[in-house]
Amino acid sequence: MSSILDERPDVMYGNSIRKDNGYDASSYTYYPVAIIGAGESGIAMGCRLKEVLGHDQFRIFDRQSGIGGTWWINRYPGVACDVPAIFYSFSFCPNPKWTTFYPEGREIVTYLQGVCDKYQIVDKIQLNTDVRECQWLEREQVWEVTLQHLLTGVGDLSEYDRAKKIREEGRESVYVSEEKIRCKVLVSGVGGLVEPKVWPESIPGKDKFQGEIFHSARWRYDVDFKDKDVIVVGTGCSAAQFVPRLTKDYGAKSVTQLMRTPPWVIPRQIPPRGNKWWEKWSPWLNTHVRGFGKVTRFIIAAGAEYDWRLFGSDEYHEKERKKVEVQLLAHLYKSVPKKYHEILTPNYGVGCKRRIFDTTWFSGLNDPAIELTTLPLTSIGETTVTLGPGRTYPPASDTTSDAPSHEVTLAADIIVLANGFETTKWLHPLDITGRDGKKLHDVFDERGGAQMYMGTAMDGFPNFFTIFGPNTATGHSSVILASENMVNMSLKFIGPILNGDVSIAEIKKEAELEWARDTQSALKKRVWNIGGCGSWYKDEKGWNSTVYPYTQIWFTIRCMFPTWNDWDIKYTRKGLLKKSAITLLKTVAFVALILGIVKQRQHGLLPRARAYLRGVVKTVLFDGAGLLQVVGNKL
């Protein structure tokens, strides 16, 4: 015999954190909302749940040992934001005390932790906890989440290194215990710049190398660089920040940096009146001049949005790219030694791959202890590396090039990988199973590549929201702005679930497919796909699951005003009654308005119609609020 609990899982689970089943092996803790990740996205969701919905019955889980996500784990020398800090911060929690225009990682982590302190969500964050599996339970209409509690600090290792540690030292060297929880709403705030790429298997000799090998995303401060020969693999944003410091601050004898293809390098924007003036006066101005911070943030955002002109395929966009490329090449030629001019001149359109906003790399290449080369790494010896023969850039087919292509063996004490992250493996290694046993990664494969409606939702995975999912990155704006947009949109659906008005919010399959079709179609006309480069935006099949193909302004509007018809929303009995009451109120108000206007016209009292209309609106609002209150109390 079914009961009201069987029919109404929302009542069974409720809206408060609680422990269930006591001594039973099936005992679990229930959280109305579970959030995966204590980086920017997870922090934003936690803060806005409290501020917008007044809801504090949630938990944030993170496998790392500290708060901050990618900023917690990436600690290489010189790590810093390449977006002005006043724009790379939450709009709901600005920081008037930034010490520089582009703060280093330590200051950003301090800011993020300060946000958690201000919104009193530190006690809601559970660190050293790895979320491994999430499964939708159709009958109960909740998510069951498997947590694995880690030894402190082990979660800071990469997935590859944790797996290696288990193989070599046993499972108990990583995991302490396992636990299952349940939640009504599941939110992923899993970041993309966390899991570093592993050593290229095509390059032999790693096992016999006697020096240290590590990835820049897992920097080894216990390694002494003084008087050492260092090989750096990669020339992305991270390498551009730490390479100049290896000789200048850490005393490396030599640094050889290996580059596959050159990036477009842009001089960092200088703040108004220069860096020193800004550092001295901006904290005072942000604190004491009303609106100064907001206006500055708007100007920076508008300038960033103007850069979107570089990404299209029309004649106008091509002309704009050419103008910028001329300026950037002039900057290149006056900044670096002449021997690097050829290999640092890109053969693809600006914006095709991630641009480097630089203050130290180009100038650092004038250091005689730093050598840049496009000779490929071919093998490793005990204390050496072999480069070449051949070259990665310019292409071997370019017979006019003077770039070296001979084989050379160099002394090597330390190898630092700066070869990027696993950016196309979305939510990896998280295993998410939705309705009918469908796994999220299998759905991605079936549909051609990683995709989610507005980077946030997938059909077949009810009450699951992803912050900063596929195709939401921008090539020109602030990641935090995009994350905030997705948080704000998600709250429009999470709120009714927590209020008990809605049991399930799920995107329709046809809406998701159309979103993905439009996104991939638009990307075919953008510089990321037509610019003539290869980049980490795309997987080996050419599927671009990283970048959003329209302006961030448009994405903001889409998040502010969701297309409700794209969603399949299942109301509870309470929600249906409230919805019916609201519909009735609207109908009554409309009928009353029409009848009132007709009556006024019949009696020649049309000038008084405005006052009448105000009276009708006031009556409907007050009576409607009262009616909704009664309905809510009855339910």
C-alpha positions as CSV (number, residue, x, y, z in Angstrom):
1,M,0.0,0.0,0.0
2,S,1.5,3.3,-1.1
3,S,1.8,6.2,1.4
4,I,2.0,9.9,1.0
5,L,5.8,9.5,1.4
6,D,5.9,7.1,-1.6
7,E,4.0,9.6,-3.7
8,R,5.9,12.7,-2.5
9,P,9.6,12.3,-2.2
10,D,10.0,16.0,-1.6
11,V,8.1,15.5,1.7
12,M,10.1,12.4,2.6
13,Y,13.5,14.1,2.2
14,G,12.5,17.6,3.3
15,N,14.6,20.8,3.2
16,S,17.0,20.3,6.0
17,I,20.3,18.4,6.5
18,R,19.7,15.2,8.4
19,K,21.1,11.8,9.1
20,D,19.0,8.7,8.2
21,N,18.9,5.0,9.0
22,G,21.0,5.0,12.1
23,Y,23.0,1.9,12.6
24,D,22.1,0.4,9.2
25,A,24.8,-0.2,6.6
26,S,22.6,1.9,4.3
27,S,22.8,4.9,6.6
28,Y,23.3,8.2,4.8
29,T,23.3,11.9,5.3
30,Y,20.8,14.0,3.3
31,Y,21.7,17.4,2.1
32,P,19.1,19.4,0.1
33,V,21.9,20.7,-2.1
34,A,25.3,19.1,-2.6
35,I,28.0,21.2,-4.5
36,I,31.1,19.6,-6.0
37,G,34.2,21.9,-5.9
38,A,35.3,24.7,-3.6
39,G,36.7,26.9,-6.3
40,E,35.2,30.0,-7.7
41,S,32.0,28.4,-9.0
42,G,31.3,26.3,-5.9
43,I,31.9,29.4,-3.7
44,A,29.6,31.5,-5.8
45,M,26.8,29.0,-5.6
46,G,27.2,28.6,-1.9
47,C,27.1,32.4,-1.3
48,R,24.2,33.0,-3.6
49,L,22.2,30.2,-2.1
50,K,22.4,32.0,1.2
51,E,22.0,35.6,-0.2
52,V,19.3,35.1,-2.8
53,L,17.3,32.1,-1.5
54,G,18.1,32.4,2.2
55,H,19.1,28.7,2.1
56,D,22.0,27.4,4.1
57,Q,21.3,23.6,4.1
58,F,24.0,22.7,1.7
59,R,27.5,21.1,1.6
60,I,30.5,21.8,-0.6
61,F,32.8,18.9,-1.2
62,D,36.4,19.3,-2.6
63,R,39.2,16.7,-2.8
64,Q,41.9,19.3,-2.3
65,S,43.2,20.3,1.1
66,G,42.3,24.0,0.7
67,I,39.7,26.5,-0.6
68,G,40.2,28.1,-4.0
69,G,40.1,25.5,-6.7
70,T,42.6,26.1,-9.5
71,W,44.1,29.0,-7.5
72,W,44.7,26.7,-4.5
73,I,46.5,24.1,-6.6
74,N,48.4,26.2,-9.1
75,R,51.3,27.7,-7.1
76,Y,54.2,28.0,-9.6
77,P,56.4,31.0,-9.2
78,G,54.8,34.1,-10.6
79,V,51.3,32.6,-10.8
80,A,48.9,35.6,-11.3
81,C,45.6,36.6,-12.9
82,D,45.9,38.0,-16.4
83,V,42.5,39.7,-16.1
84,P,42.3,42.9,-14.0
85,A,41.4,41.9,-10.4
86,I,38.5,44.4,-10.2
87,F,36.9,42.4,-13.0
88,Y,38.2,39.0,-11.8
89,S,36.1,39.1,-8.7
90,F,32.5,38.5,-7.7
91,S,30.1,41.4,-8.4
92,F,28.2,40.5,-5.2
93,C,31.4,40.7,-3.1
94,P,33.9,43.3,-4.6
95,N,37.3,43.7,-3.0
96,P,38.4,47.4,-2.7
97,K,41.8,46.4,-1.3
98,W,43.5,44.7,-4.2
99,T,47.2,45.5,-3.9
100,T,47.9,45.4,-7.7
101,F,46.0,45.5,-10.9
102,Y,46.9,41.9,-11.6
103,P,47.3,40.1,-8.2
104,E,49.3,36.9,-7.8
105,G,47.7,33.6,-6.9
106,R,48.2,34.0,-3.1
107,E,46.2,37.2,-3.0
108,I,43.4,35.6,-5.1
109,V,43.2,32.6,-2.7
110,T,43.0,35.0,0.2
111,Y,40.2,36.9,-1.5
112,L,38.2,33.7,-2.2
113,Q,38.7,32.5,1.4
114,G,37.6,36.0,2.6
115,V,34.4,35.7,0.6
116,C,33.7,32.4,2.3
117,D,34.3,34.1,5.7
118,K,32.0,37.0,4.9
119,Y,29.1,34.8,3.8
120,Q,29.8,32.3,6.6
121,I,30.0,29.2,4.5
122,V,33.4,28.0,5.6
123,D,31.7,25.4,7.9
124,K,29.7,24.3,4.8
125,I,32.9,23.2,3.0
126,Q,34.3,19.7,3.4
127,L,37.8,19.3,2.1
128,N,39.9,16.2,1.5
129,T,36.7,14.6,0.1
130,D,36.7,13.1,-3.3
131,V,33.3,12.8,-5.1
132,R,33.6,9.7,-7.2
133,E,30.1,8.7,-8.3
134,C,26.7,10.4,-8.6
135,Q,23.6,8.3,-9.4
136,W,20.0,9.5,-9.9
137,L,17.5,7.5,-7.9
138,E,14.2,7.7,-9.9
139,R,11.9,6.4,-7.3
140,E,13.1,8.7,-4.6
141,Q,13.9,11.5,-7.0
142,V,17.2,12.3,-5.4
143,W,20.9,12.0,-6.2
144,E,23.0,9.4,-4.4
145,V,26.6,10.5,-4.2
146,T,29.6,8.4,-3.3
147,L,32.2,10.2,-1.3
148,Q,35.7,8.9,-0.6
149,H,37.5,10.5,2.3
150,L,41.2,11.1,1.6
151,L,44.2,11.4,3.8
152,T,45.0,15.1,4.3
153,G,46.8,16.5,1.3
154,V,46.5,13.5,-1.0
155,G,43.7,15.2,-2.9
156,D,46.2,17.8,-4.0
157,L,47.8,15.1,-6.2
158,S,46.6,14.7,-9.7
159,E,44.3,11.8,-10.6
160,Y,47.3,10.1,-12.3
161,D,49.5,10.5,-9.3
162,R,46.9,9.2,-6.9
163,A,46.3,6.1,-9.0
164,K,50.1,5.6,-9.1
165,K,50.3,5.9,-5.3
166,I,47.5,3.3,-4.9
167,R,49.4,0.9,-7.2
168,E,52.7,1.3,-5.4
169,E,51.6,1.8,-1.7
170,G,48.1,0.4,-1.5
171,R,44.6,1.9,-1.3
172,E,45.0,2.8,2.4
173,S,47.8,5.3,1.4
174,V,45.1,7.5,-0.3
175,Y,41.6,6.6,1.0
176,V,40.4,6.6,4.7
177,S,36.8,5.6,4.2
178,E,33.8,5.8,1.9
179,E,30.4,7.3,2.5
180,K,27.2,7.7,0.6
181,I,25.0,10.8,0.8
182,R,21.8,11.9,-0.9
183,C,20.7,15.3,-2.2
184,K,17.8,16.8,-3.9
185,V,19.9,19.2,-6.0
186,L,23.3,18.3,-7.3
187,V,25.6,21.1,-8.5
188,S,29.0,20.7,-10.2
189,G,31.6,23.4,-9.8
190,V,34.4,21.2,-11.1
191,G,37.0,23.4,-12.8
192,G,38.9,22.8,-16.1
193,L,42.4,23.9,-15.2
194,V,43.0,21.3,-12.4
195,E,44.0,18.0,-13.9
196,P,47.4,18.4,-15.6
197,K,48.4,16.5,-18.7
198,V,50.7,13.5,-18.1
199,W,54.1,12.8,-19.6
200,P,54.0,12.2,-23.4
201,E,54.3,8.5,-23.7
202,S,56.0,8.9,-27.2
203,I,59.1,10.3,-25.5
204,P,61.3,7.5,-24.1
205,G,63.8,7.6,-21.2
206,K,61.7,9.1,-18.4
207,D,62.3,6.1,-16.1
208,K,66.1,6.4,-16.2
209,F,66.3,10.2,-15.8
210,Q,68.1,10.9,-12.5
211,G,66.7,14.4,-12.0
212,E,63.3,15.7,-11.0
213,I,60.3,15.8,-13.4
214,F,57.1,17.5,-12.4
215,H,54.2,19.5,-13.8
216,S,54.0,23.3,-13.2
217,A,50.4,22.8,-11.8
218,R,52.0,20.7,-9.0
219,W,55.0,22.8,-8.4
220,R,57.8,21.3,-6.2
221,Y,59.1,24.0,-3.9
222,D,61.3,21.4,-2.3
223,V,63.4,21.2,-5.5
224,D,66.5,23.4,-5.6
225,F,67.0,25.2,-8.9
226,K,70.2,26.9,-8.0
227,D,73.0,26.2,-10.6
228,K,70.8,23.6,-12.3
229,D,70.1,23.1,-16.0
230,V,66.3,23.2,-16.5
231,I,64.2,22.1,-19.4
232,V,60.7,23.6,-19.6
233,V,58.2,21.9,-22.0
234,G,55.6,24.4,-23.1
235,T,55.0,28.1,-23.8
236,G,51.5,28.6,-22.5
237,C,50.3,31.2,-20.0
238,S,51.8,29.3,-17.0
239,A,55.2,29.0,-18.6
240,A,55.2,32.7,-19.6
241,Q,54.8,33.6,-16.0
242,F,57.4,31.3,-14.3
243,V,60.2,30.9,-16.9
244,P,61.7,34.4,-16.4
245,R,61.8,33.8,-12.6
246,L,63.8,30.6,-12.8
247,T,67.0,32.3,-13.5
248,K,66.2,35.7,-11.9
249,D,64.8,34.5,-8.6
250,Y,65.8,30.9,-8.2
251,G,69.3,30.9,-9.6
252,A,69.0,28.3,-12.4
253,K,72.2,28.0,-14.5
254,S,70.3,27.6,-17.7
255,V,66.7,27.3,-18.9
256,T,65.8,25.7,-22.3
257,Q,62.2,26.3,-23.2
258,L,60.6,24.0,-25.8
259,M,57.8,25.5,-28.0
260,R,55.6,23.7,-30.5
261,T,54.0,26.8,-32.0
262,P,54.2,30.4,-31.0
263,P,51.4,32.1,-29.1
264,W,50.1,35.6,-29.8
265,V,51.5,37.7,-27.0
266,I,49.7,40.9,-25.9
267,P,51.2,43.5,-23.5
268,R,49.2,43.6,-20.3
269,Q,46.9,46.5,-20.0
270,I,48.4,49.2,-17.7
271,P,46.0,50.7,-15.2
272,P,45.1,54.4,-15.2
273,R,48.1,56.6,-14.3
274,G,50.4,53.6,-14.1
275,N,51.0,50.6,-11.8
276,K,52.6,52.5,-8.9
277,W,49.8,55.1,-8.8
278,W,47.1,52.5,-9.0
279,E,48.7,50.4,-6.2
280,K,48.9,53.5,-4.0
281,W,45.5,55.1,-4.6
282,S,43.0,52.5,-5.9
283,P,42.3,51.0,-2.4
284,W,41.4,54.5,-1.2
285,L,39.4,55.4,-4.3
286,N,37.5,52.0,-4.2
287,T,36.7,52.6,-0.5
288,H,35.8,56.3,-0.4
289,V,34.6,57.3,-3.8
290,R,31.1,56.0,-4.3
291,G,30.8,54.0,-7.5
292,F,34.4,54.2,-8.5
293,G,34.9,50.4,-8.4
294,K,31.7,49.7,-10.3
295,V,32.5,52.2,-13.0
296,T,36.1,50.9,-13.4
297,R,34.7,47.3,-13.5
298,F,32.2,48.3,-16.2
299,I,34.9,50.1,-18.3
300,I,37.2,47.0,-18.1
301,A,34.3,44.7,-19.0
302,A,33.3,46.9,-21.9
303,G,36.9,46.9,-23.2
304,A,37.1,43.2,-22.9
305,E,33.8,42.7,-24.7
306,Y,35.2,44.9,-27.6
307,D,37.8,42.3,-28.1
308,W,35.1,39.9,-29.3
309,R,35.4,41.6,-32.7
310,L,38.5,39.5,-33.2
311,F,36.7,36.2,-33.2
312,G,34.3,36.3,-36.1
313,S,34.7,35.2,-39.8
314,D,33.3,38.2,-41.6
315,E,35.4,40.7,-43.5
316,Y,35.2,43.2,-40.7
317,H,36.5,40.7,-38.2
318,E,39.4,39.7,-40.5
319,K,40.4,43.3,-40.9
320,E,40.3,43.9,-37.2
321,R,42.5,40.8,-36.6
322,K,45.0,42.1,-39.2
323,K,45.2,45.5,-37.5
324,V,45.8,43.9,-34.1
325,E,48.3,41.4,-35.5
326,V,50.4,44.3,-37.0
327,Q,50.6,45.9,-33.6
328,L,51.5,42.7,-31.8
329,L,54.2,41.9,-34.3
330,A,55.7,45.3,-33.9
331,H,55.7,44.7,-30.1
332,L,57.4,41.3,-30.7
333,Y,60.1,42.6,-32.9
334,K,61.1,45.4,-30.5
335,S,61.0,43.1,-27.4
336,V,62.9,39.9,-28.1
337,P,66.3,39.1,-29.7
338,K,66.3,38.9,-33.5
339,K,67.1,35.2,-33.4
340,Y,63.6,34.5,-32.1
341,H,61.7,36.7,-34.6
342,E,60.9,33.9,-37.0
343,I,59.9,31.2,-34.5
344,L,57.8,33.6,-32.5
345,T,55.8,34.9,-35.5
346,P,52.5,33.0,-35.6
347,N,51.1,31.7,-38.9
348,Y,47.5,31.8,-37.7
349,G,44.9,34.4,-36.7
350,V,45.1,36.2,-33.4
351,G,42.6,34.7,-31.0
352,C,42.7,31.2,-32.5
353,K,44.3,29.9,-29.4
354,R,44.7,31.3,-25.9
355,R,46.5,34.6,-26.0
356,I,49.2,35.4,-23.5
357,F,48.9,38.7,-21.6
358,D,52.5,39.3,-20.8
359,T,54.8,41.5,-18.7
360,T,57.9,39.4,-18.2
361,W,58.2,36.6,-20.8
362,F,59.3,38.6,-23.8
363,S,61.7,40.7,-21.8
364,G,63.0,37.5,-20.1
365,L,64.0,36.1,-23.4
366,N,66.8,38.6,-23.5
367,D,68.4,36.7,-20.6
368,P,71.4,34.8,-22.0
369,A,70.7,32.0,-19.6
370,I,67.2,31.4,-21.2
371,E,67.0,29.7,-24.6
372,L,63.8,29.2,-26.6
373,T,63.7,26.5,-29.3
374,T,61.3,24.7,-31.5
375,L,63.4,21.5,-31.6
376,P,61.3,18.7,-30.4
377,L,62.1,16.6,-27.3
378,T,62.9,13.1,-28.7
379,S,64.5,11.2,-25.8
380,I,65.8,11.5,-22.3
381,G,69.1,10.2,-20.8
382,E,70.2,9.9,-17.2
383,T,71.3,13.5,-17.0
384,T,70.5,14.8,-20.5
385,V,67.8,15.4,-23.0
386,T,68.0,15.0,-26.8
387,L,66.3,17.6,-29.0
388,G,65.7,17.0,-32.7
389,P,66.3,16.2,-35.4
390,G,63.5,18.2,-37.0
391,R,61.5,21.1,-35.7
392,T,57.9,21.8,-34.7
393,Y,57.8,25.4,-36.1
394,P,58.1,26.7,-38.7
395,P,56.7,23.6,-40.5
396,A,59.4,21.3,-42.1
397,S,57.8,22.1,-45.5
398,D,59.0,25.7,-45.2
399,T,62.4,25.3,-46.9
400,T,63.1,29.0,-46.6
401,S,63.2,28.9,-42.8
402,D,66.5,29.4,-40.9
403,A,65.1,27.9,-37.7
404,P,67.4,25.1,-36.3
405,S,66.4,21.5,-37.1
406,H,69.5,19.6,-36.1
407,E,69.9,17.1,-33.3
408,V,71.4,18.3,-30.0
409,T,72.0,16.8,-26.6
410,L,71.7,19.1,-23.6
411,A,72.5,18.7,-19.9
412,A,69.4,18.5,-17.8
413,D,68.9,18.4,-14.0
414,I,65.2,19.3,-13.9
415,I,62.3,18.9,-16.4
416,V,59.2,21.0,-15.8
417,L,56.1,20.1,-17.8
418,A,54.0,23.2,-18.7
419,N,52.0,21.3,-21.3
420,G,48.6,22.2,-20.1
421,F,45.5,20.5,-18.7
422,E,43.0,17.8,-19.6
423,T,40.5,20.5,-20.7
424,T,38.4,18.4,-23.1
425,K,37.6,15.7,-20.5
426,W,34.7,17.4,-18.9
427,L,34.0,16.5,-15.3
428,H,36.7,13.8,-15.4
429,P,37.1,11.5,-13.5
430,L,33.6,12.0,-12.0
431,D,31.1,9.2,-12.9
432,I,27.6,10.6,-13.2
433,T,24.7,8.3,-13.9
434,G,21.3,9.8,-14.8
435,R,17.9,8.4,-15.6
436,D,17.7,4.8,-17.0
437,G,21.3,4.1,-16.1
438,K,22.7,6.6,-18.7
439,K,26.2,7.8,-17.9
440,L,27.0,11.4,-18.8
441,H,30.2,10.7,-20.6
442,D,28.4,8.1,-22.7
443,V,25.8,10.7,-23.7
444,F,28.7,13.0,-24.7
445,D,30.2,10.3,-26.9
446,E,26.8,9.4,-28.5
447,R,26.2,13.1,-29.4
448,G,29.6,13.8,-30.9
449,G,31.3,15.5,-28.0
450,A,30.9,17.2,-24.6
451,Q,27.9,19.4,-24.6
452,M,25.3,20.8,-22.1
453,Y,22.5,23.2,-22.5
454,M,24.0,26.7,-21.8
455,G,26.9,24.7,-20.3
456,T,24.6,24.0,-17.4
457,A,22.0,21.2,-17.9
458,M,21.6,17.9,-19.7
459,D,18.4,16.0,-20.4
460,G,18.1,12.7,-18.5
461,F,20.0,14.2,-15.5
462,P,17.3,15.9,-13.4
463,N,18.0,18.6,-10.8
464,F,21.7,18.6,-11.9
465,F,23.3,21.9,-12.7
466,T,26.9,22.5,-13.9
467,I,28.6,25.8,-13.4
468,F,31.1,26.6,-16.1
469,G,30.4,23.5,-18.2
470,P,31.1,22.8,-21.9
471,N,31.2,25.8,-24.3
472,T,31.0,28.5,-21.6
473,A,34.6,29.7,-21.6
474,T,35.3,33.1,-23.2
475,G,38.4,34.1,-25.2
476,H,38.1,37.7,-24.0
477,S,36.2,38.1,-20.8
478,S,36.2,37.1,-17.1
479,V,35.6,33.5,-16.1
480,I,34.0,34.7,-12.9
481,L,31.5,36.7,-14.8
482,A,30.5,33.7,-16.8
483,S,30.3,31.6,-13.6
484,E,28.1,34.1,-11.9
485,N,25.7,34.1,-14.9
486,M,25.3,30.4,-14.7
487,V,24.8,30.5,-10.9
488,N,22.1,33.1,-11.2
489,M,20.3,31.2,-13.9
490,S,20.5,27.9,-12.0
491,L,19.0,29.6,-8.9
492,K,15.9,30.3,-10.8
493,F,15.3,26.6,-11.0
494,I,16.8,25.5,-7.7
495,G,14.7,28.0,-5.7
496,P,11.3,26.4,-6.6
497,I,12.7,23.0,-5.8
498,L,13.9,24.0,-2.4
499,N,10.5,25.8,-1.8
500,G,8.7,22.6,-2.4
501,D,6.9,24.0,-5.5
502,V,8.9,21.8,-8.0
503,S,10.0,18.2,-7.7
504,I,12.1,18.1,-10.9
505,A,13.7,20.6,-13.2
506,E,15.2,19.1,-16.4
507,I,16.1,20.5,-19.8
508,K,14.2,19.0,-22.7
509,K,16.2,16.8,-25.0
510,E,15.2,18.7,-28.1
511,A,16.3,22.0,-26.4
512,E,19.7,20.5,-25.5
513,L,20.3,19.1,-29.0
514,E,19.3,22.4,-30.6
515,W,21.6,24.3,-28.3
516,A,24.5,22.0,-29.2
517,R,23.7,22.2,-32.9
518,D,23.6,26.0,-32.9
519,T,26.8,26.2,-30.8
520,Q,28.9,23.9,-33.0
521,S,27.5,25.6,-36.2
522,A,28.4,29.0,-34.9
523,L,31.9,27.8,-33.9
524,K,32.6,26.8,-37.5
525,K,32.4,30.5,-38.3
526,R,34.7,31.6,-35.5
527,V,38.5,32.1,-35.4
528,W,38.9,29.2,-32.9
529,N,37.9,26.8,-35.7
530,I,38.9,28.6,-38.8
531,G,42.0,30.5,-37.6
532,G,44.4,27.9,-38.8
533,C,45.7,26.7,-35.4
534,G,45.4,23.7,-33.2
535,S,44.6,24.4,-29.5
536,W,43.4,22.9,-26.3
537,Y,39.9,24.2,-27.1
538,K,39.3,21.2,-29.4
539,D,39.7,17.5,-28.9
540,E,41.5,15.1,-31.3
541,K,38.3,14.9,-33.4
542,G,38.1,18.6,-33.8
543,W,35.1,19.0,-31.5
544,N,35.2,22.3,-29.7
545,S,33.7,21.9,-26.3
546,T,35.4,24.8,-24.6
547,V,34.5,28.2,-26.1
548,Y,31.2,30.0,-26.2
549,P,30.7,31.4,-29.8
550,Y,28.8,34.6,-28.9
551,T,29.3,37.6,-26.8
552,Q,29.3,37.4,-23.0
553,I,26.6,40.2,-23.1
554,W,24.3,37.8,-25.0
555,F,25.1,34.9,-22.6
556,T,24.3,37.2,-19.7
557,I,20.9,38.1,-21.1
558,R,20.1,34.4,-21.8
559,C,20.9,33.6,-18.2
560,M,18.9,36.6,-16.8
561,F,15.8,35.6,-18.9
562,P,15.7,31.8,-19.3
563,T,13.7,30.2,-22.1
564,W,11.2,28.5,-19.8
565,N,9.7,26.5,-22.7
566,D,13.1,24.7,-23.0
567,W,12.6,23.1,-19.6
568,D,10.5,20.2,-18.4
569,I,9.4,21.3,-14.9
570,K,7.3,18.9,-12.8
571,Y,5.4,20.7,-10.1
572,T,4.4,19.3,-6.7
573,R,0.8,19.5,-5.5
574,K,1.7,22.6,-3.6
575,G,3.3,24.1,-6.6
576,L,0.4,23.3,-8.9
577,L,-2.0,25.0,-6.5
578,K,0.2,28.0,-6.3
579,K,0.6,28.1,-10.1
580,S,-3.2,27.8,-10.5
581,A,-3.8,30.5,-8.0
582,I,-1.4,32.8,-9.8
583,T,-3.0,32.0,-13.2
584,L,-6.4,32.8,-11.6
585,L,-5.2,36.1,-10.2
586,K,-3.8,37.1,-13.6
587,T,-7.0,36.2,-15.3
588,V,-9.1,38.1,-12.7
589,A,-6.9,41.1,-13.0
590,F,-7.1,41.1,-16.8
591,V,-10.9,40.7,-16.8
592,A,-11.3,43.4,-14.1
593,L,-9.1,45.7,-16.1
594,I,-11.0,45.3,-19.3
595,L,-14.4,45.6,-17.6
596,G,-13.2,48.7,-15.8
597,I,-12.0,50.4,-19.0
598,V,-15.3,49.6,-20.7
599,K,-17.2,51.0,-17.8
600,Q,-15.1,54.2,-17.7
601,R,-15.7,54.7,-21.5
602,Q,-19.4,54.2,-21.1
603,H,-19.7,56.9,-18.4
604,G,-17.2,59.2,-20.0
605,L,-14.8,58.9,-17.2
606,L,-11.8,57.8,-19.2
607,P,-9.5,60.4,-17.4
608,R,-10.1,58.5,-14.2
609,A,-9.0,55.2,-15.8
610,R,-5.5,55.6,-14.6
611,A,-6.5,55.9,-11.0
612,Y,-8.8,52.9,-11.4
613,L,-6.0,50.8,-12.9
614,R,-3.8,51.6,-9.9
615,G,-6.5,50.5,-7.6
616,V,-7.0,47.3,-9.4
617,V,-3.3,46.5,-9.4
618,K,-3.1,47.3,-5.7
619,T,-6.1,45.2,-4.8
620,V,-4.8,42.2,-6.9
621,L,-1.4,42.4,-5.4
622,F,-2.6,42.5,-1.8
623,D,-5.4,40.0,-2.2
624,G,-3.1,37.8,-4.3
625,A,-0.4,37.8,-1.7
626,G,-2.9,36.9,1.0
627,L,-4.3,34.1,-1.1
628,L,-0.9,32.6,-1.8
629,Q,0.0,32.8,1.9
630,V,-3.2,30.9,2.7
631,V,-2.4,28.3,0.1
632,G,1.2,27.9,1.4
633,N,0.0,27.5,5.0
634,K,-2.6,24.9,4.0
635,L,0.1,22.9,2.2
